[in-house]
């Protein structure tokens, strides 16, 4: 994002109607979500898929959040199951460059209700919000090669591999014209 040095830049705002559908509701994270997020992120079955798989202490989570608040190119959401508003995970749109119309999407965690299509729904909703709400034209994602569920979900949404197929992590790209019709869940 562009701006003068010293100028405080706000996070981009995505209209709330773009963050909801019949499967999931995405709500911006807040300080009250941090301990829940840390507990999810520290689960053995989740942290193995992050680039830094070490356990996170509460002080580290607080420091991350302070930096996140000041970062205008990063928006993160709690994924809530639409049926009951139960928080089930997280997803983020980050490295947002509105001038270049590019961003990354990831940090997808589905900690509750796995296998029910919530990961697909959350990723699709975040991608559509980036395209429609932020004017993004290209989204990027990185997935560890052994994370079959994430690779399957990314491909189902329309992400295509780019770069060397043997590269770790696998780099993927999504352009608006790649996205599957919205009624496919």
C-alpha positions in Angstrom: 0.0 0.0 0.0 1.2 3.5 -0.6 1.4 6.3 1.8 3.8 9.0 3.2 6.3 8.0 5.8 4.9 8.5 9.3 1.3 8.4 8.0 -0.8 6.0 9.9 -2.5 3.7 7.5 -5.8 1.9 8.4 -6.5 -1.7 7.5 -8.7 -2.0 4.4 -12.4 -2.4 5.2 -14.3 -5.2 3.5 -18.1 -4.7 3.5 -19.6 -7.1 6.0 -22.1 -8.5 3.5 -19.1 -9.9 1.6 -18.0 -11.8 4.6 -21.1 -14.0 5.0 -22.8 -16.8 3.2 -24.9 -19.9 3.9 -21.9 -21.8 5.2 -19.6 -19.4 7.1 -19.4 -15.9 8.5 -16.0 -14.3 8.7 -15.6 -11.8 11.6 -12.5 -9.6 12.1 -10.3 -10.9 14.9 -10.0 -9.0 18.1 -8.0 -9.2 21.3 -10.7 -11.4 22.9 -10.0 -14.1 20.2 -6.2 -14.4 20.9 -6.2 -17.2 23.4 -8.6 -19.3 21.3 -6.5 -18.7 18.3 -3.3 -19.6 20.1 -4.9 -22.8 21.4 -5.9 -23.8 17.9 -2.5 -22.8 16.4 -0.6 -24.8 19.1 -2.5 -28.1 18.4 -0.1 -30.7 17.1 -2.3 -31.5 14.1 -2.4 -27.9 13.1 1.0 -26.4 13.8 2.8 -29.0 11.7 1.4 -27.2 8.6 2.8 -23.8 9.5 6.2 -22.6 8.4 7.2 -22.1 12.0 5.7 -25.1 13.8 6.9 -24.2 17.3 4.5 -23.7 20.2 3.5 -20.1 20.8 3.5 -18.6 24.2 0.8 -16.1 25.3 3.4 -13.2 25.3 4.3 -14.1 21.7 0.7 -14.1 20.6 0.2 -10.7 22.2 3.3 -9.3 20.5 2.1 -10.7 17.2 -1.3 -9.1 17.7 0.2 -5.7 18.5 2.2 -5.9 15.2 -0.9 -7.1 13.3 -3.0 -4.1 14.5 -0.4 -1.8 13.0 -0.1 -3.7 9.7 -2.4 -2.2 7.1 -1.7 -5.0 4.7 -3.1 -7.8 6.9 -6.7 -8.7 7.8 -7.5 -11.8 9.7 -10.8 -13.3 10.5 -12.5 -15.8 12.8 -14.3 -18.4 10.7 -17.8 -19.0 12.2 -20.1 -21.8 11.2 -23.2 -20.0 9.8 -25.7 -22.4 11.3 -24.8 -21.5 14.9 -22.1 -18.8 14.8 -19.7 -21.2 16.5 -16.1 -20.1 16.0 -14.4 -23.0 14.1 -11.1 -21.5 12.8 -9.2 -18.6 11.2 -8.3 -17.3 7.7 -6.4 -14.2 6.6 -5.9 -12.0 3.6 -2.4 -10.5 3.9 0.4 -9.0 2.0 -2.3 -6.8 0.5 -1.1 -4.4 -2.2 -4.0 -2.4 -3.4 -1.9 -0.6 -6.0 -0.7 -3.9 -7.6 -4.1 -5.5 -6.9 -2.4 -8.5 -5.3 -2.6 -10.2 -2.0 -2.0 -13.6 -0.3 -4.6 -15.7 1.4 -4.0 -18.3 4.1 -3.4 -19.0 7.7 -6.5 -21.2 7.3 -7.3 -23.2 10.4 -10.4 -25.3 10.7 -10.1 -26.5 14.3 -13.7 -27.6 14.8 -16.0 -29.4 12.3 -13.4 -30.7 9.9 -14.5 -32.6 6.9 -17.8 -30.7 6.6 -16.8 -28.2 3.9 -16.0 -25.3 6.2 -12.4 -25.0 5.0 -13.6 -24.8 1.4 -16.3 -22.3 2.3 -14.0 -20.1 4.4 -11.3 -20.0 1.6 -13.9 -19.3 -1.1 -15.5 -16.6 1.0 -12.1 -14.9 1.8 -11.1 -15.0 -1.9 -14.4 -13.5 -3.0 -14.2 -10.8 -0.3 -10.7 -9.9 -1.6 -11.8 -9.8 -5.2 -15.1 -7.9 -4.6 -14.3 -5.9 -1.5 -10.7 -4.9 -2.1 -10.4 -5.0 -5.9 -7.7 -7.7 -5.8 -7.1 -9.4 -9.1 -4.5 -12.0 -8.1 -4.3 -14.0 -4.9 -1.4 -16.2 -3.9 -1.2 -19.1 -1.4 1.6 -21.3 -0.2 0.8 -24.9 1.0 3.2 -27.5 2.4 3.4 -30.4 0.0 2.1 -33.0 2.5 -1.0 -30.9 3.4 -3.3 -32.8 1.2 -6.5 -31.3 2.7 -5.3 -27.7 2.0 -4.1 -28.6 -1.5 -7.5 -30.2 -2.3 -9.4 -27.2 -0.9 -7.2 -24.6 -2.8 -7.6 -26.5 -6.0 -11.3 -26.9 -5.5 -11.6 -23.1 -5.1 -9.6 -22.6 -8.3 -6.0 -22.0 -7.2 -3.4 -23.3 -9.7 0.2 -24.3 -9.0 2.8 -21.8 -10.2 6.5 -22.2 -10.2 8.5 -25.3 -9.7 6.3 -28.3 -8.8 9.1 -29.7 -6.6 9.4 -26.4 -4.7 8.5 -26.4 -1.0 6.1 -24.9 -0.1 3.9 -25.3 -3.1 3.1 -21.8 -4.5 -0.4 -21.4 -5.9 -2.2 -18.5 -7.6 -5.8 -17.6 -8.1 -7.2 -15.0 -10.4 -10.8 -14.0 -10.4 -11.5 -15.8 -13.7 -10.3 -19.1 -12.1 -12.9 -19.1 -9.3 -15.6 -21.7 -9.5 -19.2 -20.7 -9.6 -20.4 -19.5 -6.2 -23.1 -22.1 -5.8 -20.5 -24.9 -5.6 -19.9 -25.9 -2.0 
